[in-house]
Amino acid sequence: MTRHLYSCPLRWSDMDAFGHVNNVVFLRYLEEARIDFMFRLAPGDGSPSFSGGSVVARHEIDYVRPLVHRHEPVVIESWVTSIRAASLTIAYEVKDHEGADEVYVRASTVVVPFDLEAQRPRRITAEEREFLQRYVPPAADGAEGADAQEAVAA
């Protein structure tokens, strides 16, 4: 399975009074990784995919272990677990580096493509679906992969 990798720097201001990265800051980290995935890596040269707008419908975050400030960035691995007609779900793991066993956060975000002019959700285009499917785990990866494959077909 292909995962999108984003190197996310830690900022001194990310820490809270307890000396670790504040729980709310992780939402910003996930946003940075999601934007890098959806907009800079959008399919096609000059493609308008995803650039028309999107909104977050849901976040789910499991804080696995505290992350203290350091000079090295964390790596955020992202992949797609569900593609529906007008939404997709992106899963994340925040780690020390690609393939690391130390996971700080596991999360997911439901994203809805949004038509900014019409001010309403829109359907995922064929081009977007083709791009996203590269990041869906194969069914052989277990239940999550099977659910994602089923959702892709929906």
Salt bridges, closest charged atoms under 4 A:
ASP14 OD1 - ARG11 NE 3.90
ASP14 OD1 - ARG28 NH1 3.24
ASP16 OD2 - HIS20 NE2 3.43
GLU32 OE2 - ARG11 NH2 2.78
ASP36 OD2 - HIS4 NE2 2.76
ASP36 OD1 - ARG40 NH1 3.13
GLU60 OE1 - ARG58 NH2 2.84
GLU77 OE1 - ARG3 NH1 2.73
GLU77 OE1 - LYS95 NZ 3.48
GLU93 OE1 - ARG3 NH1 3.27
GLU93 OE1 - LYS95 NZ 3.15
GLU93 OE2 - ARG106 NE 3.18
ASP96 OD1 - ARG70 NH1 2.89
GLU102 OE1 - ARG65 NH1 2.67
GLU128 OE2 - ARG122 NH2 2.68
